[in-house]
């Protein structure tokens, strides 16, 4: 399966709210773009632009791989947001977009475990994918606390009502509306989440909302390794540009790394001072990547043995790092021998 750009066609545009659209997508070549993504992952989308370096943005999938539905990303306008505004204004049925295959680590380990989900605004997008997946393919119960400006800005409002009716014993949805309750507060979130602090927690939304939620739940005793946060930063480079593979040094210390990728195992020489991603691709492995900036987690893999250091990391939190997750595009070797996997 290629990690390079794939073409998808917009088969439907769903107007979720006045400023949020869902784009339903269908791969032009399904054979090269199998739908084996995980709940909570995202697509990197090329946004047509005359800007130097192009424009690419990461949008979470609101569809579930466990439901009989096509790929779907949901895009909400933001003030000064070039990518989101272009897609909302121009993407229409029949439009063709270039995307990179689904990536990301904001994914539950099990769909059979009870979850607490907190979303603010368009942060509902990956949370919706997780929610639907648990209800469809798992046995867990889900509580969603969803903060919005007002009732008209609630994305997936009707779908959430339907899901609640279909799963009354497993799904609880609690809305926080700024127009009624004001901005979310620590006391308010503490009261709403108190019955569910023993659950795995997933949080996505504006930065201040996520910070408040993390602080509130941590103070309520939720262990750090059960708090998961999804953060996106704008990409400054062009992940769709052809990458010129740099020549690796032929002298100096070399680490040996065993790699599990796409069901195959390989052993690669990894020169000290070279990023893991560059070493893998120089060896002919189709290792995934997107931004190459340490800002999107598309290149994330797991260290099974050995130690690395990350030159830059804007997306993996301490819990991810404790689980062995690293960013291949930023990883430099510390150990003489390592074992990593991209599976699972």
LINFEN-V703180 format. One record per backbone hydrogen bond with DSSP energy under -0.5 kcal/mol. CO is the residue of the C=O (numbers start at 1). NH is the residue of the N-H. If there is no record, write none. Layout:
# LINFEN-V703180
co: <CO | CO>
nh: <NH | NH>
This chain:
# LINFEN-V703180
co: <6 | 7 | 7 | 8 | 9 | 9 | 10 | 12 | 13 | 14 | 14 | 17 | 19 | 20 | 20 | 21 | 22 | 22 | 23 | 23 | 24 | 24 | 25 | 26 | 29 | 29 | 30 | 34 | 38 | 41 | 42 | 43 | 43 | 44 | 45 | 45 | 46 | 51 | 55 | 56 | 57 | 57 | 59 | 60 | 64 | 67 | 71 | 72 | 72 | 73 | 75 | 78 | 80 | 81 | 82 | 83 | 84 | 85 | 86 | 87 | 92 | 95 | 97 | 98 | 99 | 100 | 103 | 105 | 111 | 114 | 115 | 116 | 117 | 118 | 119 | 120 | 121 | 122 | 123 | 124 | 125 | 126 | 127 | 128 | 129 | 130 | 131 | 132 | 133 | 133 | 134 | 141 | 142 | 143 | 144 | 144 | 145 | 145 | 146 | 147 | 148 | 149 | 150 | 151 | 153 | 154 | 156 | 157 | 158 | 159 | 160 | 161 | 162 | 163 | 165 | 167 | 167 | 170 | 172 | 174 | 175 | 176 | 176 | 177 | 177 | 177 | 178 | 185 | 186 | 187 | 188 | 189 | 190 | 193 | 194 | 196 | 200 | 201 | 202 | 203 | 204 | 206 | 207 | 208 | 209 | 210 | 211 | 212 | 213 | 214 | 215 | 216 | 217 | 218 | 223 | 224 | 226 | 226 | 228 | 229 | 230 | 237 | 238 | 242 | 243 | 253 | 255 | 255 | 256 | 257 | 258 | 259 | 259 | 260 | 261 | 264 | 266 | 268 | 269 | 270 | 271 | 275 | 276 | 277 | 278 | 279 | 280 | 281 | 285 | 294 | 295 | 297 | 297 | 299 | 301 | 302 | 302 | 305 | 307 | 307 | 309 | 309 | 317 | 318 | 319 | 320 | 321 | 324 | 326 | 326 | 327 | 327 | 328 | 330 | 331 | 332 | 336 | 338 | 339 | 339 | 340 | 341>
nh: <99 | 28 | 29 | 97 | 11 | 26 | 94 | 24 | 15 | 16 | 22 | 20 | 77 | 16 | 17 | 75 | 14 | 24 | 25 | 73 | 11 | 12 | 71 | 9 | 32 | 33 | 33 | 36 | 41 | 61 | 103 | 45 | 59 | 100 | 47 | 57 | 48 | 54 | 47 | 235 | 45 | 59 | 43 | 74 | 67 | 69 | 25 | 62 | 63 | 23 | 21 | 81 | 82 | 85 | 86 | 87 | 88 | 89 | 90 | 91 | 95 | 10 | 8 | 46 | 6 | 44 | 42 | 107 | 140 | 200 | 143 | 202 | 145 | 204 | 147 | 123 | 124 | 125 | 127 | 128 | 129 | 130 | 131 | 132 | 133 | 134 | 135 | 136 | 137 | 138 | 138 | 115 | 172 | 117 | 146 | 174 | 119 | 147 | 176 | 121 | 178 | 179 | 153 | 154 | 155 | 157 | 160 | 161 | 162 | 163 | 164 | 165 | 166 | 167 | 168 | 170 | 171 | 142 | 144 | 146 | 177 | 148 | 178 | 180 | 181 | 182 | 182 | 189 | 190 | 191 | 192 | 193 | 194 | 196 | 197 | 199 | 116 | 228 | 118 | 230 | 120 | 210 | 211 | 212 | 213 | 214 | 215 | 216 | 217 | 218 | 219 | 220 | 222 | 221 | 226 | 227 | 201 | 228 | 203 | 231 | 205 | 239 | 241 | 244 | 245 | 272 | 257 | 270 | 338 | 268 | 340 | 261 | 266 | 342 | 264 | 261 | 259 | 257 | 271 | 255 | 274 | 279 | 280 | 281 | 282 | 283 | 285 | 284 | 287 | 314 | 233 | 104 | 300 | 328 | 326 | 304 | 341 | 339 | 334 | 335 | 311 | 332 | 321 | 322 | 323 | 325 | 324 | 303 | 301 | 328 | 330 | 331 | 277 | 311 | 276 | 309 | 256 | 258 | 304 | 305 | 260 | 302>
